[in-house]
Amino acid sequence: MAFTYFFRDLVTLHAVRDYVIPELRSHRYINVWDAGCAMGAEAYSLAIIFKENLSSYAFKRLKIYATDLDEESHDFGRIIREGVYPEKAVKRIPGDIFRKYFLPDGKPGHFKIADEIMRCVSFQKHDLRSLEPMRDGFGLVVCKNVLLHLKPSERVDVIRMFHKCLKAGGFFATEQTQKMPSETGRLFKRVAPNVQLFQKK
Ligand SMILES: C[S@@+](CC[C@H](N)C(=O)[O-])C[C@H]1O[C@@H](n2cnc3c(N)ncnc32)[C@H](O)[C@@H]1O
């Protein structure tokens, strides 16, 4: 199972705070797709960033679709639905955020994420190679440390699918080391030089 941890990529989370949330906060629905979410730390980190930067009224309109491969050996869905994580997954969370959104769980060395954060994240099994979008009208698609597992042509097809399911002006974020393929570059504009965050043209 791919081990991931909360607040793994602060630069991208800060870019979501600074560029994405200000544009999405007035939207009637705020739909986010975290594609290749592994155990859910990334999806819940995103939910916390939105919670910290939205009014409680706007936060109620946030829905995060967290998806990953349908593999028997993975237990992503159960972990995400329980929202209980070991200390090594939560130790990089800034202290004030950690105290606000995590409580010790009955299981020693484990912490449970607050219900208000869990409520806006739903998990579904999904293979990006299907090229079937979860839905349309996303304000943000995050797909980090996943595209490197695909062949270059599959990567292009998946990014085209992301572009199609974003609403006008919606955002796509990937990891720092993942460059936008030339085939899909004209579909997006880069939002900031230090982060792989793109806006649908
Ligand atoms: C290294 S983890 C990245 C987790 C998280 N996005 C992060 O950056 O912390 C890669 C994840 O991509 C998922 N993955 C790989 N190929 C995929 C595909 N075709 N469709 C959906 N998920 C895929 C794996 O199952 C794994 O959970």
The ligand as an SDF file (V2000), in Angstrom:
LIG
                    3D

 27 29  0  0  0  0  0  0  0  0999 V2000
    2.4780    7.5470   -4.5030 C   0  0  0  0  0  0  0  0  0  0  0  0
    0.7420    7.4040   -4.3470 S   0  0  0  0  0  0  0  0  0  0  0  0
    0.3000    9.1340   -4.3500 C   0  0  0  0  0  0  0  0  0  0  0  0
   -0.7110    9.4670   -3.3150 C   0  0  0  0  0  0  0  0  0  0  0  0
   -1.0470   10.9530   -3.2150 C   0  0  0  0  0  0  0  0  0  0  0  0
   -1.6110   11.4490   -4.4570 N   0  0  0  0  0  0  0  0  0  0  0  0
    0.1650   11.7600   -2.8130 C   0  0  0  0  0  0  0  0  0  0  0  0
    0.7830   12.4080   -3.6690 O   0  0  0  0  0  0  0  0  0  0  0  0
    0.5080   11.7370   -1.6200 O   0  0  0  0  0  0  0  0  0  0  0  0
    0.2500    6.8920   -5.9540 C   0  0  0  0  0  0  0  0  0  0  0  0
   -1.1750    6.3990   -5.9880 C   0  0  0  0  0  0  0  0  0  0  0  0
   -1.5910    6.3520   -7.3550 O   0  0  0  0  0  0  0  0  0  0  0  0
   -2.4840    5.2630   -7.4860 C   0  0  0  0  0  0  0  0  0  0  0  0
   -2.5990    4.9240   -8.9090 N   0  0  0  0  0  0  0  0  0  0  0  0
   -1.6520    4.4110   -9.7230 C   0  0  0  0  0  0  0  0  0  0  0  0
   -2.1660    4.1880  -10.9660 N   0  0  0  0  0  0  0  0  0  0  0  0
   -3.4760    4.5930  -10.9190 C   0  0  0  0  0  0  0  0  0  0  0  0
   -4.5520    4.5940  -11.8600 C   0  0  0  0  0  0  0  0  0  0  0  0
   -4.3870    4.1370  -13.1060 N   0  0  0  0  0  0  0  0  0  0  0  0
   -5.7560    5.0540  -11.4590 N   0  0  0  0  0  0  0  0  0  0  0  0
   -5.9320    5.4970  -10.2000 C   0  0  0  0  0  0  0  0  0  0  0  0
   -4.9640    5.5280   -9.2490 N   0  0  0  0  0  0  0  0  0  0  0  0
   -3.7510    5.0660   -9.6050 C   0  0  0  0  0  0  0  0  0  0  0  0
   -1.8250    4.1710   -6.6300 C   0  0  0  0  0  0  0  0  0  0  0  0
   -2.7590    3.1580   -6.2920 O   0  0  0  0  0  0  0  0  0  0  0  0
   -1.3330    4.9770   -5.4360 C   0  0  0  0  0  0  0  0  0  0  0  0
   -2.2640    4.9890   -4.3840 O   0  0  0  0  0  0  0  0  0  0  0  0
  1  2  1  0
  2  3  1  0
  2 10  1  0
  3  4  1  0
  4  5  1  0
  5  6  1  0
  5  7  1  0
  7  8  2  0
  7  9  1  0
 10 11  1  0
 11 12  1  0
 11 26  1  0
 12 13  1  0
 13 14  1  0
 13 24  1  0
 14 15  1  0
 14 23  1  0
 15 16  2  0
 16 17  1  0
 17 18  1  0
 17 23  2  0
 18 19  1  0
 18 20  2  0
 20 21  1  0
 21 22  2  0
 22 23  1  0
 24 25  1  0
 24 26  1  0
 26 27  1  0
M  CHG  2   2   1   9  -1
M  END
$$$$
